[in-house]
Amino acid sequence: MNWSKWIRQLHRWLSIIFTVTVIANFAAMAMGPPPAWIVYSPLIPLFLLLFSGLYMFVLPYAAGRRGEPAGERTGSA
């Protein structure tokens, strides 16, 4: 597994973790004032999603600058 595929897989798992923490946050708020660690728990995966998403956003531009053909830049999903 190359670096780009690893980042994509990490991004997918982080999005699942982020979704679960947001759902847990809403469930805790429905039961009353939640503790601070529940309120701030979505921030960790959110920041990691930011960095992995920015990496995936810049990747095609960086590959184009290196002169790789378009087929090698996109890869398979």
N, CA, C and O atoms as CSV, one atom per row, in Angstrom:
chain,resi,resn,atom,element,x,y,z
A,1,MET,N,N,0.849,-1.170,0.000
A,1,MET,CA,C,0.000,0.000,0.000
A,1,MET,C,C,0.900,1.241,0.000
A,1,MET,O,O,1.734,1.409,0.890
A,2,ASN,N,N,0.727,2.100,-0.996
A,2,ASN,CA,C,1.577,3.283,-1.057
A,2,ASN,C,C,1.042,4.382,-0.146
A,2,ASN,O,O,-0.014,4.237,0.470
A,3,TRP,N,N,1.778,5.467,-0.072
A,3,TRP,CA,C,1.490,6.548,0.870
A,3,TRP,C,C,0.116,7.160,0.627
A,3,TRP,O,O,-0.619,7.402,1.585
A,4,SER,N,N,-0.251,7.417,-0.629
A,4,SER,CA,C,-1.534,8.054,-0.937
A,4,SER,C,C,-2.716,7.173,-0.535
A,4,SER,O,O,-3.707,7.664,0.006
A,5,LYS,N,N,-2.608,5.890,-0.798
A,5,LYS,CA,C,-3.697,4.984,-0.416
A,5,LYS,C,C,-3.823,4.900,1.099
A,5,LYS,O,O,-4.930,4.794,1.628
A,6,TRP,N,N,-2.704,4.947,1.789
A,6,TRP,CA,C,-2.717,4.900,3.247
A,6,TRP,C,C,-3.403,6.142,3.812
A,6,TRP,O,O,-4.198,6.048,4.747
A,7,ILE,N,N,-3.090,7.308,3.237
A,7,ILE,CA,C,-3.719,8.556,3.694
A,7,ILE,C,C,-5.219,8.524,3.421
A,7,ILE,O,O,-6.006,8.947,4.268
A,8,ARG,N,N,-5.633,8.025,2.243
A,8,ARG,CA,C,-7.061,7.944,1.922
A,8,ARG,C,C,-7.800,7.033,2.905
A,8,ARG,O,O,-8.892,7.360,3.370
A,9,GLN,N,N,-7.189,5.890,3.214
A,9,GLN,CA,C,-7.814,4.966,4.160
A,9,GLN,C,C,-7.904,5.594,5.546
A,9,GLN,O,O,-8.922,5.456,6.225
A,10,LEU,N,N,-6.856,6.276,5.964
A,10,LEU,CA,C,-6.866,6.974,7.247
A,10,LEU,C,C,-7.966,8.035,7.261
A,10,LEU,O,O,-8.674,8.185,8.257
A,11,HIS,N,N,-8.107,8.766,6.167
A,11,HIS,CA,C,-9.129,9.810,6.074
A,11,HIS,C,C,-10.533,9.215,6.207
A,11,HIS,O,O,-11.397,9.797,6.862
A,12,ARG,N,N,-10.753,8.068,5.591
A,12,ARG,CA,C,-12.065,7.408,5.690
A,12,ARG,C,C,-12.369,6.999,7.123
A,12,ARG,O,O,-13.471,7.228,7.621
A,13,TRP,N,N,-11.385,6.391,7.787
A,13,TRP,CA,C,-11.608,5.958,9.166
A,13,TRP,C,C,-11.781,7.148,10.094
A,13,TRP,O,O,-12.594,7.100,11.018
A,14,LEU,N,N,-11.034,8.205,9.863
A,14,LEU,CA,C,-11.195,9.406,10.684
A,14,LEU,C,C,-12.575,10.010,10.519
A,14,LEU,O,O,-13.145,10.530,11.478
A,15,SER,N,N,-13.120,9.946,9.305
A,15,SER,CA,C,-14.467,10.494,9.108
A,15,SER,C,C,-15.502,9.680,9.876
A,15,SER,O,O,-16.472,10.237,10.389
A,16,ILE,N,N,-15.305,8.370,9.958
A,16,ILE,CA,C,-16.218,7.532,10.743
A,16,ILE,C,C,-16.099,7.872,12.229
A,16,ILE,O,O,-17.108,7.994,12.924
A,17,ILE,N,N,-14.877,8.020,12.707
A,17,ILE,CA,C,-14.658,8.363,14.120
A,17,ILE,C,C,-15.254,9.729,14.432
A,17,ILE,O,O,-15.880,9.912,15.475
A,18,PHE,N,N,-15.060,10.693,13.527
A,18,PHE,CA,C,-15.621,12.026,13.725
A,18,PHE,C,C,-17.146,11.973,13.802
A,18,PHE,O,O,-17.748,12.612,14.665
A,19,THR,N,N,-17.768,11.215,12.905
A,19,THR,CA,C,-19.227,11.100,12.898
A,19,THR,C,C,-19.732,10.495,14.198
A,19,THR,O,O,-20.726,10.961,14.754
A,20,VAL,N,N,-19.059,9.464,14.685
A,20,VAL,CA,C,-19.465,8.823,15.940
A,20,VAL,C,C,-19.331,9.791,17.116
A,20,VAL,O,O,-20.199,9.826,17.988
A,21,THR,N,N,-18.256,10.573,17.148
A,21,THR,CA,C,-18.086,11.515,18.257
A,21,THR,C,C,-19.129,12.630,18.219
A,21,THR,O,O,-19.575,13.093,19.268
A,22,VAL,N,N,-19.521,13.063,17.025
A,22,VAL,CA,C,-20.563,14.091,16.927
A,22,VAL,C,C,-21.911,13.531,17.381
A,22,VAL,O,O,-22.665,14.209,18.079
A,23,ILE,N,N,-22.211,12.295,16.982
A,23,ILE,CA,C,-23.461,11.663,17.420
A,23,ILE,C,C,-23.467,11.488,18.937
A,23,ILE,O,O,-24.483,11.728,19.589
A,24,ALA,N,N,-22.340,11.071,19.495
A,24,ALA,CA,C,-22.239,10.926,20.948
A,24,ALA,C,C,-22.401,12.279,21.644
A,24,ALA,O,O,-22.973,12.365,22.731
A,25,ASN,N,N,-21.898,13.315,21.013
A,25,ASN,CA,C,-22.031,14.658,21.567
A,25,ASN,C,C,-23.504,15.070,21.638
A,25,ASN,O,O,-23.953,15.581,22.664
A,26,PHE,N,N,-24.248,14.855,20.570
A,26,PHE,CA,C,-25.668,15.199,20.569
A,26,PHE,C,C,-26.450,14.339,21.553
A,26,PHE,O,O,-27.359,14.836,22.217
A,27,ALA,N,N,-26.112,13.064,21.656
A,27,ALA,CA,C,-26.803,12.191,22.607
A,27,ALA,C,C,-26.534,12.638,24.036
A,27,ALA,O,O,-27.435,12.615,24.874
A,28,ALA,N,N,-25.295,13.045,24.322
A,28,ALA,CA,C,-24.967,13.510,25.673
A,28,ALA,C,C,-25.672,14.826,25.984
A,28,ALA,O,O,-26.085,15.054,27.121
A,29,MET,N,N,-25.812,15.690,24.986
A,29,MET,CA,C,-26.498,16.968,25.209
A,29,MET,C,C,-27.993,16.770,25.447
A,29,MET,O,O,-28.630,17.575,26.127
A,30,ALA,N,N,-28.541,15.713,24.894
A,30,ALA,CA,C,-29.968,15.439,25.101
A,30,ALA,C,C,-30.244,15.022,26.541
A,30,ALA,O,O,-31.362,15.180,27.031
A,31,MET,N,N,-29.227,14.488,27.222
A,31,MET,CA,C,-29.405,14.029,28.602
A,31,MET,C,C,-29.064,15.089,29.636
A,31,MET,O,O,-29.174,14.846,30.838
A,32,GLY,N,N,-28.655,16.253,29.179
A,32,GLY,CA,C,-28.284,17.316,30.111
A,32,GLY,C,C,-26.943,17.897,29.715
A,32,GLY,O,O,-26.414,17.569,28.653
A,33,PRO,N,N,-26.388,18.750,30.550
A,33,PRO,CA,C,-25.088,19.333,30.220
A,33,PRO,C,C,-23.995,18.264,30.203
A,33,PRO,O,O,-23.751,17.613,31.218
A,34,PRO,N,N,-23.340,18.081,29.061
A,34,PRO,CA,C,-22.314,17.033,28.969
A,34,PRO,C,C,-20.988,17.498,29.567
A,34,PRO,O,O,-20.735,18.697,29.688
A,35,PRO,N,N,-20.151,16.541,29.936
A,35,PRO,CA,C,-18.809,16.908,30.414
A,35,PRO,C,C,-17.983,17.507,29.270
A,35,PRO,O,O,-18.269,17.278,28.095
A,36,ALA,N,N,-16.976,18.262,29.630
A,36,ALA,CA,C,-16.165,18.964,28.629
A,36,ALA,C,C,-15.456,18.001,27.677
A,36,ALA,O,O,-15.289,18.321,26.500
A,37,TRP,N,N,-15.039,16.838,28.157
A,37,TRP,CA,C,-14.298,15.927,27.280
A,37,TRP,C,C,-15.183,15.393,26.164
A,37,TRP,O,O,-14.681,15.081,25.084
A,38,ILE,N,N,-16.491,15.280,26.397
A,38,ILE,CA,C,-17.398,14.845,25.334
A,38,ILE,C,C,-17.616,15.980,24.333
A,38,ILE,O,O,-17.677,15.751,23.125
A,39,VAL,N,N,-17.732,17.198,24.846
A,39,VAL,CA,C,-17.964,18.344,23.967
A,39,VAL,C,C,-16.783,18.555,23.020
A,39,VAL,O,O,-16.980,18.844,21.840
A,40,TYR,N,N,-15.569,18.413,23.526
A,40,TYR,CA,C,-14.379,18.683,22.721
A,40,TYR,C,C,-13.820,17.454,22.010
A,40,TYR,O,O,-12.844,17.573,21.270
A,41,SER,N,N,-14.403,16.291,22.211
A,41,SER,CA,C,-13.868,15.073,21.586
A,41,SER,C,C,-13.901,15.076,20.055
A,41,SER,O,O,-13.020,14.459,19.456
A,42,PRO,N,N,-14.854,15.727,19.384
A,42,PRO,CA,C,-14.801,15.743,17.913
A,42,PRO,C,C,-13.658,16.578,17.334
A,42,PRO,O,O,-13.358,16.458,16.146
A,43,LEU,N,N,-13.023,17.408,18.136
A,43,LEU,CA,C,-11.984,18.283,17.593
A,43,LEU,C,C,-10.739,17.530,17.144
A,43,LEU,O,O,-10.113,17.911,16.155
A,44,ILE,N,N,-10.374,16.478,17.846
A,44,ILE,CA,C,-9.165,15.726,17.478
A,44,ILE,C,C,-9.304,15.103,16.090
A,44,ILE,O,O,-8.451,15.346,15.236
A,45,PRO,N,N,-10.353,14.301,15.830
A,45,PRO,CA,C,-10.471,13.770,14.467
A,45,PRO,C,C,-10.728,14.855,13.426
A,45,PRO,O,O,-10.360,14.691,12.263
A,46,LEU,N,N,-11.351,15.955,13.824
A,46,LEU,CA,C,-11.604,17.034,12.869
A,46,LEU,C,C,-10.294,17.653,12.381
A,46,LEU,O,O,-10.136,17.893,11.184
A,47,PHE,N,N,-9.356,17.913,13.290
A,47,PHE,CA,C,-8.068,18.468,12.880
A,47,PHE,C,C,-7.271,17.466,12.046
A,47,PHE,O,O,-6.599,17.853,11.090
A,48,LEU,N,N,-7.342,16.193,12.399
A,48,LEU,CA,C,-6.653,15.184,11.584
A,48,LEU,C,C,-7.286,15.075,10.202
A,48,LEU,O,O,-6.585,14.874,9.211
A,49,LEU,N,N,-8.617,15.208,10.131
A,49,LEU,CA,C,-9.291,15.223,8.830
A,49,LEU,C,C,-8.860,16.435,8.015
A,49,LEU,O,O,-8.713,16.341,6.797
A,50,LEU,N,N,-8.658,17.559,8.668
A,50,LEU,CA,C,-8.207,18.758,7.973
A,50,LEU,C,C,-6.862,18.508,7.294
A,50,LEU,O,O,-6.690,18.825,6.117
A,51,PHE,N,N,-5.922,17.948,8.025
A,51,PHE,CA,C,-4.592,17.733,7.463
A,51,PHE,C,C,-4.586,16.668,6.362
A,51,PHE,O,O,-3.941,16.848,5.330
A,52,SER,N,N,-5.296,15.571,6.579
A,52,SER,CA,C,-5.328,14.536,5.536
A,52,SER,C,C,-6.107,15.024,4.315
A,52,SER,O,O,-5.756,14.685,3.185
A,53,GLY,N,N,-7.156,15.815,4.530
A,53,GLY,CA,C,-7.908,16.363,3.403
A,53,GLY,C,C,-7.099,17.367,2.611
A,53,GLY,O,O,-7.155,17.376,1.382
A,54,LEU,N,N,-6.350,18.212,3.296
A,54,LEU,CA,C,-5.488,19.160,2.584
A,54,LEU,C,C,-4.408,18.435,1.791
A,54,LEU,O,O,-4.073,18.845,0.680
A,55,TYR,N,N,-3.864,17.368,2.351
A,55,TYR,CA,C,-2.870,16.579,1.636
A,55,TYR,C,C,-3.468,16.009,0.352
A,55,TYR,O,O,-2.854,16.090,-0.712
A,56,MET,N,N,-4.668,15.433,0.454
A,56,MET,CA,C,-5.303,14.853,-0.737
A,56,MET,C,C,-5.702,15.934,-1.738
A,56,MET,O,O,-5.716,15.679,-2.943
A,57,PHE,N,N,-6.025,17.134,-1.261
A,57,PHE,CA,C,-6.377,18.225,-2.161
A,57,PHE,C,C,-5.160,18.691,-2.963
A,57,PHE,O,O,-5.277,18.970,-4.156
A,58,VAL,N,N,-4.000,18.775,-2.320
A,58,VAL,CA,C,-2.793,19.284,-2.964
A,58,VAL,C,C,-2.115,18.222,-3.827
A,58,VAL,O,O,-1.361,18.563,-4.738
A,59,LEU,N,N,-2.365,16.965,-3.560
A,59,LEU,CA,C,-1.662,15.877,-4.244
A,59,LEU,C,C,-1.730,15.952,-5.772
A,59,LEU,O,O,-0.684,15.819,-6.407
A,60,PRO,N,N,-2.889,16.157,-6.402
A,60,PRO,CA,C,-2.900,16.225,-7.873
A,60,PRO,C,C,-2.098,17.405,-8.427
A,60,PRO,O,O,-1.493,17.297,-9.494
A,61,TYR,N,N,-2.092,18.522,-7.711
A,61,TYR,CA,C,-1.341,19.680,-8.176
A,61,TYR,C,C,0.157,19.430,-8.056
A,61,TYR,O,O,0.923,19.821,-8.937
A,62,ALA,N,N,0.572,18.792,-6.989
A,62,ALA,CA,C,1.987,18.481,-6.810
A,62,ALA,C,C,2.445,17.457,-7.840
A,62,ALA,O,O,3.561,17.551,-8.351
A,63,ALA,N,N,1.602,16.486,-8.150
A,63,ALA,CA,C,1.959,15.478,-9.150
A,63,ALA,C,C,2.021,16.117,-10.535
A,63,ALA,O,O,2.883,15.761,-11.339
A,64,GLY,N,N,1.122,17.051,-10.823
A,64,GLY,CA,C,1.136,17.737,-12.106
A,64,GLY,C,C,2.380,18.580,-12.284
A,64,GLY,O,O,2.890,18.718,-13.396
A,65,ARG,N,N,2.864,19.137,-11.206
A,65,ARG,CA,C,4.073,19.946,-11.252
A,65,ARG,C,C,5.304,19.080,-11.529
A,65,ARG,O,O,6.259,19.533,-12.160
A,66,ARG,N,N,5.274,17.833,-11.053
A,66,ARG,CA,C,6.391,16.924,-11.292
A,66,ARG,C,C,6.377,16.360,-12.698
A,66,ARG,O,O,7.356,15.755,-13.135
A,67,GLY,N,N,5.264,16.556,-13.420
A,67,GLY,CA,C,5.203,16.123,-14.803
A,67,GLY,C,C,4.710,14.707,-15.002
A,67,GLY,O,O,4.950,14.115,-16.054
A,68,GLU,N,N,4.025,14.148,-14.015
A,68,GLU,CA,C,3.486,12.786,-14.167
A,68,GLU,C,C,2.279,12.820,-15.075
A,68,GLU,O,O,1.539,13.805,-15.080
A,69,PRO,N,N,2.060,11.756,-15.853
A,69,PRO,CA,C,0.857,11.697,-16.680
A,69,PRO,C,C,-0.409,11.672,-15.827
A,69,PRO,O,O,-0.372,11.268,-14.665
A,70,ALA,N,N,-1.532,12.106,-16.410
A,70,ALA,CA,C,-2.780,12.230,-15.657
A,70,ALA,C,C,-3.247,10.892,-15.108
A,70,ALA,O,O,-3.828,10.862,-14.023
A,71,GLY,N,N,-3.022,9.788,-15.802
A,71,GLY,CA,C,-3.466,8.470,-15.347
A,71,GLY,C,C,-2.767,8.048,-14.072
A,71,GLY,O,O,-3.381,7.404,-13.221
A,72,GLU,N,N,-1.515,8.390,-13.918
A,72,GLU,CA,C,-0.789,8.013,-12.711
A,72,GLU,C,C,-1.138,8.910,-11.532
A,72,GLU,O,O,-1.016,8.495,-10.380
A,73,ARG,N,N,-1.575,10.141,-11.812
A,73,ARG,CA,C,-1.929,11.059,-10.740
A,73,ARG,C,C,-3.192,10.641,-10.033
A,73,ARG,O,O,-3.250,10.669,-8.804
A,74,THR,N,N,-4.218,10.249,-10.792
A,74,THR,CA,C,-5.525,10.011,-10.196
A,74,THR,C,C,-5.567,8.706,-9.425
A,74,THR,O,O,-6.182,8.646,-8.360
A,75,GLY,N,N,-4.935,7.665,-9.929
A,75,GLY,CA,C,-4.989,6.374,-9.233
A,75,GLY,C,C,-6.365,5.769,-9.293
A,75,GLY,O,O,-7.243,6.269,-9.996
A,76,SER,N,N,-6.561,4.690,-8.556
A,76,SER,CA,C,-7.865,4.046,-8.524
A,76,SER,C,C,-8.511,4.290,-7.183
A,76,SER,O,O,-7.832,4.393,-6.162
A,77,ALA,N,N,-9.825,4.381,-7.189
A,77,ALA,CA,C,-10.557,4.688,-5.954
A,77,ALA,C,C,-10.803,3.473,-5.119
A,77,ALA,O,O,-11.407,3.570,-4.050
